[in-house]
Amino acid sequence: MVPTPFPQIQQHVIQKLQDGLASHLTYHSVAHTLDVLDRAEAIAIAEKVKSPRELLLLKVAVLYHDAGFIETYQNHEKKSCEIAGQELPAFGFNPQEIDTICHLIMATKLPQSPQTKLEQVICDADLDYLGRDDYSPIAHRLYQELLALDILQTEEQWIQMQVNFLEKHRYFTRHCHQNREAHKQANLQNLKVKTGQLQKTGA
């Protein structure tokens, strides 16, 4: 059975996310999924992933990678796999393809530990923004989301969390290492400056 054309799958999943994601998910939103989709395709091409089938599986995995947030915040990746597993047979995907898609989704779970080239691509696409000019506004949306969920209470907690995260994070693809790592380090240094300013203000 030939899989449904990708645009139809994308329309279905994006509509599902628009209808199902809570408004307080200011970071894990449709905009995030579309951003990751754009970056995944670009990174895959830069990494010389040429197989149309592999590119399709990658893009479908991106569409579903945060679908689990519709039902749960904790372990959302597992729920995303369940949703994909329920829906993808109707789109013409076989069990082996669905298994690959689920492995791609699970690879995005933190801390990331990708085992294949495609898993490296989806991991780097998911956190591509860490090394971009628009890091601050995107990160602020995550800050708002964590505040709404009472996971954080203060800006100082948030900045320290980001410092710790960026210090531990690594890109896996050559493309992102060459095109994002330096800017990520600059974003990290800016956060450390803010940490110092907050500490002085607190003192």
N, C-alpha and C positions, 0 to 999 in steps of 0.2 A: 504493500500500500504506500502510495506516494504522500509524504507529509503535506499538509495544507500550506499554501504560500505564506511566507513570513508576515507580510503586511496584515493578513487576516488574524494571525495569531497575536500580533502586536496590538491590534485594535481591541481584541477580546480581553487581553490581560490588562492593558491600560485602563479600559473601562471598568474592569473588576477592581483595580486599585483605586480609581477615582470614586467608585461607589463605596468601597469597603474600608479604606484607611481613615482612621480618626483624625480630626482636625489638629489635635495637639502633636501629631507626628510631623513636625515642621522640617525635620531633616530626612527621615525615611519616608519620602513623599514620591509622587509621580515624577517630579522634576529630577530627583536623585536617580531613579531608575532610568530615565531617558538620558541623563548625563553619563551614567555608567555604560549604557548601550552604545552611545556615541564613541566613548573612549575605548571600549572593548574592541569595537570594529577597527578603530584606528591603530591600536596597539597590536592587534592580531596581524594586520597587514604589514606593519613595520617589522614584526617578528617573523614575517614570511610564512604565515599560516595561509595556505592557498586552497585547501580542500573546501569546496562549497558546503559539503556535509558538515565538516568540523565548524565552519563559520556559523552555519545554521544552528547547530547544537549549542554553541557558545552564546549566540544572541538569544535563543529561547531560555537558556539558563539565566541570563541577565534579567530578562523580563520577569521571571518567577522568583529571583533570588531573595526578594523582600516581601513576597506575597504573604508569607506567614504572619507578618505584622497585622494583617487583617484580623487574626484570631488571637495572637499572643505576642508579648514582647520578649519573654524569656525563651531561649531555644527556638527562635523564629525560623532558623534555617531548616530544622527538621520538619516544621509545619509547612514551609515552602515546598519541600520535597514531596510531602504528602499531597498537597494541592496539585503540583505538577503531575504527579503520578496518577491522580484521579482524572485529570483533564486531557493529558497529552495523547492517550490512545485514540481519542476521538479526532485528534488532529493528524492521525496517521503515523505516529511514532511507535516503534517496536520496543519491547522490553529492554534490549541492550542499549538503545539510544536514550531511553528514559533513565536508565542507570547511569549513563555518562553525564546526563544533565544534572542528576541529583548529586553526583560526585562534584561537579562544578559548583553547584549551590553550596554544598557543605564545605568546600575549600575556602569560602569567604568567612567562615566562622573564625572569630578571634580566639587565640592567636593564630594567624594564618600559617598553613604548612602545605602549600601546593605540591603535588606529586608529578604533574604533567605540564606540558607547555600551555595547554588551554587553561588549566587551573591557575598557572602563573599569570596568564593574561587577565582572567576575571578578577583575581585578587588585586592586581595592580590597577585595573580599571575602577574597582570599587573604592579605592583610596587614592586615586589619581590626584584629587584636589589638594592633597596635603602638600604637593609641590607646585602649586599654581598661584597666580596672582589673585584669584578669587577665593583663596583659602579662608580669609577672615570672615566674609559674609556667610559662606557655607558653614563654617565652624560655629558661627553664632546661631544658626538655625538648630544645630545639634545642642548647643547650650540651652536654648529655649525649650527644646524637647525634654531634656533631662531635668530642667527646673519643673516643668509641668508634671513630670512623673515622680517628683520628690526624690530623685536620685542624687541631685545636687541642691545645695542651699545658697552657696556664695560664689561670687566671681573668682575669688582666690582659689577655691577648691577646683573650679573649672580649669583655670589656667594651669594649675599644677598637674591636673589630670592630663591635659594636652601635652605639657612638657614631657611627662613620663611616657606618653603614648608615642610621640614623635621620636624620642630618644631610642625606643625599642623597635620602632617600625623599620622595615627594609623593603625596598622594591625588588622584585624577582626577575623582571625582564630587562634585557639590555637597553631597550628603548626608554623605559622609565628611569633606569639608573642614569642614563645619559641626559635625559631631558627634564627630570623632575627632582632628582636628589639634591642638587645644589640649591634649588629654590626652597625645597623642604627644609634644608638646614638654615636658610635665611629666615624662614617662618619660625623655626624653633628659637633662633636667637632673639627674634622680636618678642616671643612669649617670655623668654627668660628676662628680658628687660622689663616687661610688664610685671613679672613676679617681684623683681627688685623694687619697682615703684610702689606696688601694693604693700610690700613689707615695710617700706619707709613710711607710708601713709598710716599703716596700722600702728607703727611705733610712735 
